[in-house]
Amino acid sequence: MHREHREFKLIFAALRCRQEDPMHIALFHEAVIPPQKYGGTERAIYWLAKALALKGHQVTLLAKPGSAVPGVRVMALPPKELRPASGSLDSLIPQECDLVHLFGTPSVLPKKPFLVTIEGNGQPGEKFHPNTVFVSRKHAEIHGSSHYVYNGLDPDDFPCDVERDDYLVFLAKASWSVKNLAGAIQIAKAAGIPLKIMGSRNWPLNLHRLRPAWGGIEYCGMLGDHEKRKILRKARGLLFPVVWHEPFGVALTEALASGCPVFSTPYGSIPEIVSSDVGFLSNQASEHVEALKNARFSPAQCRERVNQGFTHFQMAEKYLAYYQQILNDGQLSSEIPETIPYQIPLAWHPLQD
């Protein structure tokens, strides 16, 4: 099916879903929603559930005990040892729901109409169900698909100050080498700007040698939303020098919504999110240092970037169109998404001693 035809069907489904009766949507994810600390996927699910409910749809969230979303019915998932041995989800899903939205492909597909969102990168040759969507254009392309929905957030959850303090932020799972905390530390040190690190519970063992080398580092560990947003709203910039195909990166939109420009690499979805008026992209540490010296980004413009394309309501609108298309046609596409062989972009050029 040609891309133009797929886009026409999606637009038609979007218009139709606005005209028809509200849906009953079940969202399924094996986690606590929202997360107390780390969890970009879980935050996106929280904002999606919230937006769907505010738009007048009935939403049932199937998640781990402790989950709560305003205006949403929550059904706590039982422990896996108390579920059917077959792995079927059907006994857990409300019979009256119209469609199930799964975040990850289950071992046994439900009988109800369903849609699957994949948030991570698959292995080359890995195949996915035709009703699968991805979280950015590049993410979909890497998996041989054209179906994607950007993760959205509620801008009202993020305070934004015009006056900024003189510090940078690293916000990612610091223990993952592809997140390149070492690169962020090198940039901040060379620029002479203090760095607050938010991420893994403990300082990564492989970076202990860097910790005492410069007094401008503050390791904040895993923070809750209130503390994290308090830091972002005053930060001079977010350092996000990843060396992999970032599927989406909720940290990027959280920073921008807080008025914080992004300094990152041009990999994966990042160029779709970070335009030149709200950040700087390069795989050269030296270029980031120079960019920080000359940066004059507007906090209001950073926040507007999120309002233009990354809100929870925009995310809900596109998912509703996909839901309607599945209910109309039975599936999104006759094509089976498959992860294409791709080269992990290992190109990161640190500063030379």
Secondary structure, 3 states (H helix, E strand, C coil): CCHHHHHHHHHHHHHHHHHCCCCEEEEECCCCCCCCCCCHHHHHHHHHHHHHHHCCCEEEEEECCCCCCCCCEEEECCCHHHCCCCCCCCCCCCCCCCEEEEECCCCCCCCCCEEEECCCCCCCCCECCCCEEECCHHHHHHCCCCCECCCCECHHHCCCCCCCCCCEEEECCCCCHHHCHHHHHHHHHHHCCCEEEECCCCCCHHHHHHHHHCCCEEEEECCCHHHHHHHHCCCCEEEECCCCCCCCCHHHHHHHHCCCCEEECCCCCHHHHCCCCCEEECCEHHHHHHHHHHCCCCHHHHHHHHHHHCEHHHHHHHHHHHHHHHHHHCCCCCCCCECCCCCCCCCCECCCC
